[in-house]
Amino acid sequence: MATKTKKPTYQDLVRQNLELKAALASACSFASKDLHKAGDALMGSGVLLQLTALGGSEIINPVVIRDGLSTETIAALKADLLRSFNLATMTKPQ
């Protein structure tokens, strides 16, 4: 007798679609280019930060960083985006 497999829910499919789009190497480039918007331009406002692992488990709950991200945080995020881009484009076809 065949085992019934559980069908993915709509929420599962939305998360998987988001993860696939986010895993594209081009996503790193676009994010790096736009990170400056999370800095000084947000004085008097804030950035909503939430970290989620692939698969959907939360690393940290949403938190507001008031007045935006520091220049040091933006530089560190850009460095991580470059590292991630390099890893994503490491394998070249022969």
C-alpha positions as CSV (number, residue, x, y, z in Angstrom):
1,M,0.0,0.0,0.0
2,A,1.4,3.4,-1.0
3,T,2.1,5.9,1.7
4,K,0.2,9.2,1.4
5,T,2.5,12.2,1.3
6,K,1.5,15.4,2.9
7,K,0.7,18.1,0.4
8,P,2.4,21.4,1.0
9,T,0.2,24.2,2.3
10,Y,-0.2,27.5,0.6
11,Q,2.0,29.0,3.3
12,D,4.7,26.4,2.6
13,L,4.6,27.2,-1.1
14,V,4.8,31.0,-0.4
15,R,7.8,30.5,1.9
16,Q,9.6,28.2,-0.6
17,N,9.0,30.7,-3.4
18,L,10.4,33.5,-1.3
19,E,13.5,31.4,-0.4
20,L,14.1,30.4,-4.0
21,K,14.0,34.1,-5.1
22,A,16.2,35.2,-2.2
23,A,18.8,32.5,-3.1
24,L,19.4,34.0,-6.6
25,A,22.9,35.6,-6.8
26,S,21.3,38.7,-8.2
27,A,19.4,39.2,-5.0
28,C,22.7,39.9,-3.2
29,S,23.5,42.7,-5.7
30,F,20.1,44.4,-5.4
31,A,20.2,44.2,-1.6
32,S,23.7,45.6,-1.4
33,K,22.7,48.5,-3.7
34,D,19.7,49.4,-1.6
35,L,21.1,48.9,1.9
36,H,21.9,52.7,2.2
37,K,18.1,53.2,2.5
38,A,18.3,51.6,6.0
39,G,20.7,54.1,7.4
40,D,20.6,57.8,8.2
41,A,17.5,58.3,6.0
42,L,15.5,56.7,8.8
43,M,16.3,59.2,11.6
44,G,13.2,59.5,13.7
45,S,11.9,56.2,12.3
46,G,13.4,52.7,12.3
47,V,14.2,49.4,10.7
48,L,12.1,46.3,11.5
49,L,14.6,43.4,11.8
50,Q,13.6,39.8,11.7
51,L,15.9,36.8,11.0
52,T,14.4,33.6,9.7
53,A,16.4,30.5,8.7
54,L,15.8,28.6,5.5
55,G,12.9,26.3,6.3
56,G,11.0,28.9,8.2
57,S,12.3,28.7,11.8
58,E,12.7,32.1,13.4
59,I,16.2,33.0,14.6
60,I,15.1,36.3,16.3
61,N,11.6,37.7,16.7
62,P,10.9,41.1,15.0
63,V,12.6,44.0,16.7
64,V,12.8,47.7,15.7
65,I,16.2,49.3,15.4
66,R,15.5,53.0,16.0
67,D,17.0,55.6,13.7
68,G,18.0,53.0,11.2
69,L,21.1,50.9,10.9
70,S,24.6,52.2,11.7
71,T,27.2,52.7,9.0
72,E,29.1,49.8,10.6
73,T,26.2,47.4,10.4
74,I,25.5,48.4,6.7
75,A,29.2,47.8,5.9
76,A,29.1,44.4,7.6
77,L,25.9,43.4,5.8
78,K,27.4,44.5,2.5
79,A,30.5,42.3,3.2
80,D,28.3,39.3,4.0
81,L,26.2,39.9,0.8
82,L,29.5,39.9,-1.2
83,R,30.6,36.7,0.5
84,S,27.3,35.1,-0.2
85,F,27.4,36.2,-3.9
86,N,30.9,34.8,-4.3
87,L,29.7,31.5,-2.8
88,A,26.6,31.4,-5.1
89,T,28.7,32.0,-8.2
90,M,31.7,29.8,-7.2
91,T,30.9,26.9,-9.5
92,K,31.5,27.6,-13.2
93,P,30.4,25.4,-16.1
94,Q,33.3,23.8,-18.1
